Amino acid sequence: MAGALSGSGTVGADGKLNIKAALENIQPGAIAPFYPDIAQYKIKGAVTAGATVTGTAKAPKIDLALTSSSLGLMDTLSFKNLKVS
């Protein structure tokens, strides 16, 4: 399954933020064009992430959640049913 990026929201004239973004099933190779050094971490598996940005442009509040059913790092670490928020 290929990864997907979606987002929606508003930035008010007064600087108020109401933004949501989601990354679904992102593989490490999808990040490599933006961060070539990612290969050194030997990541295996996929990650799904969701972010909500509220507050104001001068004082944003970012809530981030990451999940993965199976994620490996550096050929030595392995996580099953990972949930981080």
C-alpha angles and dihedrals in degrees: 000000000000122000123254136203124204134170143168140170149101141266110205126219086248090056096256112152128212106165132151127187134177135192114196124200097342115186121207091247090064090062097045096087089058098036111023093179091068089092090072089068092059093218116191123187135030135281132211117202136184127191133188120192118195136153119060135312088255094047110023122182114211122195113189130184126186128190135178131172090208127006130170130190132191092350088278108069124066129181127189122197092359117190122178127172 
